[in-house]
């Protein structure tokens, strides 16, 4: 397969990634495993450390009592990466370090066991931007605290962390981790982990990007959401305009969101990003409380604003359509569900590709609804 991208530098934007040939809408540009990754702290009890599947009753590591696995096979597969980490976690029980500290430790373990960069890697870790010189004194102070925690965490496995392979130090490594790692999301775009994907760190931000990233487990897939010409820069959106805020208990969240929505119903349009996030949270709360009619009411209100904010084919738009479609199907609104699943199918064909598990689930639900419609 011909190489599709290359690294380049420009005076205005620094390092970047650009196309070597024409790339079509929906085309898979790049797919890769992380150099290192870790499960997010708030997902440790519900996410398999190996395949990143989610569920209840996962097997727990008997040593560190922190990591979980969906099967003994996954536990065996994860052991080479978890072996050294396990001792560190056990030493700090019951405390669990931050995601950035645990990810940095996993990177150090890999550097120590395999210091040579992979021949296909176009952006070695030592060349990643740290932006230390641009950081405020407050941010540097925060990094210093993380360094102290990382040193304490590594005591059982790494005695001397003053010099790391590649000439890196702890401060430089942690700053690179915080600047260059990506959140790993599940099928419904909920963050469940964080990983370092070196070549993908070259991607620059654009408010109207030509690419999106989706995940299959911990494998990152970069796809084009419009036609890209040779030598055109590949871009992604670093931030979601609807990024979630602080988590709350579902009952409290439902009550507060309903009060706010009623109070500001005529003052603020649904397209307002803050109100839209509130609608999303109210929908989530109602689903968790088995109040599906109310959940669908909120979900329907999100569709127009989602389409406005995500004008290009976007995973968030597809997932919202799928979520609403599942509610419509459950409540017996088959025509509406068929329409939502069809739209989600068309968008995911571009953003996720036809091999992605979520695309297959949408396809299955669409077939199921259409079969039910034929029987009525």
Secondary structure, DSSP 8 states (H G I E B T S, - for coil): ----EEEEEETTTEEEEEESS-B-TT-EEEEE--SEEEE-GGGTTTBBTTT--B-SS-EE-TTTS--EESSHHHHHHHHHHHHHHHHHHHHHTT----HHHHHHHHHHHHHHH--S--TT-SS-GGGS---GGG--HHHHHHHHHHHHHHHHHHTTT-S--SS-GGG--HHHHHHHHHHH-EEEE-TT--EEEEEE-GGGGG-EE-TT-SEEEEEETTEEEEEESS-B-TT-B-EE-SS-TT-------HHHHHHHHHHHHHHTTTTS-TTSHHHHHHHHHHHHHHHHTT-HHHHHHHHHHHHHHHHHH--S--HHHHHHHHHHHHHHHHTT-HHHHHHHHHHHHHHHHHHT-TTSHHHHHHHHHHHHHHHHHHH-
